[in-house]
Amino acid sequence: MRGKWRNWRVFCLLTGCMGILLAGCWDYQELENRAIVVGLGIDELPSARLQGKETRMYQFVVQVVEPANAASDTQLGRGYGSNDMKQRGYTNFIIDAPSIADGLGQITTRSDRVTDLAHLQLIALGEKVARKGIDELYDYLTRFPQMRRHTEIFVAKGSVFEFFTVPSVSEPTPALHLAEIVNNVEKTLIKANSNLGAVSKGVREKTTYVTLCAYLDKNKQVVMNKAAVFNDFKMRGVLSKNQIQVISILQGDIHRGLLEFSCSGGKKVVNRMLSGNAKVKPSIRNGKPHVTFQVKMETEMVEYQCMGEAFEKPEQISKLEKKLSGELKKRLMDTVQDLQAKYKADFYLLNTKLKNYPELHKMIREQPKEFFQQLTVDVEVDFKIRNLGNSLDTPQHSKDT
């Protein structure tokens, strides 16, 4: 009887201890006490002499969302630093510092909250920073445990601070608004991911990587239809919308976006991508590397501005498919040659796709510049239109009376 009573007391003691441990929270922090960072902008400043050494300096724009119950406070939602701008629902901290860690540390001296980067949605790099090199910044962004690989990243032409004050009707916080724009542009331009993970992969594999590029028009609206080319931590150039599409197609990223083709009288034919793939057929010709891209694409017609055409018969559709296939092939070939002549870089993930071809893979790994100088390319296109919409013909041209 005593043994049973002893066991019962031990059981109650353990249960009570477990209840305390499981129900208790000894390291929590109130939301109002955390400065949740959703956007980080980085601009280049003139170097400064710190502790007897010439040191590279940056201006950081750190956007922090305000708690709902504090957003109505007239003292919150302000920009702290060289610019002081009243906003609603967020605070912009503008800080000059030699490193990200130093900059974030300064926020604690200007705010009563501790910075939290776990919800960072966007990183905006000034063009001067990108061209001079992001190696110092990259170390922090990839080493800090709170950083997420899918944080969107883009290069900002002009003042970075202005991007973090762009108003939006649907999203009052500029950093979140910009992150949504990046995400939408990736879908409509058939652009591969422009995020920290893509940058990290390019750095690790020592290959060329691409991020989106943005500027503000005369109405202070964000325009994001180009991309920045990076190699070895530095921005080397800018890609047009057409070049972005060609790179994505040849990478095999064919499942979204619109393609435009020329038509008579400067008009356009617009097709939406439905599905497709791009296979690589490598070979060695006359001792030089050669690659044939075999592109297959299924689309649906969105707009056809060439008046007076009809698509009631299969041969009419086949004729249009053949015409668009030829136009797309020429576009792909011309763009590949231009990019190869200017950058001599692996935009098409050949370093990965040629792993099953030892001789070619050895060439691209050991002598990448020589490989792309010697590389010859051919393109085969199989372009299909699976849906013409609700109309099988187009209106006739109106005649002047």
Secondary structure, DSSP 4 states (H G I P E B T S, - for coil): -HHHHHHHHHHHHHHHHHHHHHH--SS---GGGEEEEEEEEEEEEEEEEETTEEEEEEEEEEEEEPPTTTTT-TTSS-EESS-----SSEEEEEEEESSHHHHHHHHTTT-SSEEE-TT--EEEEEHHHHHH--HHHHHHHHHSTT--TT-EEEEESS-HHHHTT---SS-SSHHHHHHHHHHHHHHHTTPPP-BHHHHHHHHHTT--EEEEEEEE-TTS-EEEEEEEEEETTEEEEEE-HHHHHHHHHHHT--SS-EEEEE-GGG-EEEEEEEEEEEEEEEEEETTEEEEEEEEEEEEEEEEE-STT-B--SHHHHHHHHHHHHHHHHHHHHHHHHHHHHHH----S-HHHHTTT-HHHHHHHHH-HHHHHHH-EEEEEEEEEEEE--S-SB-PPPPPP-
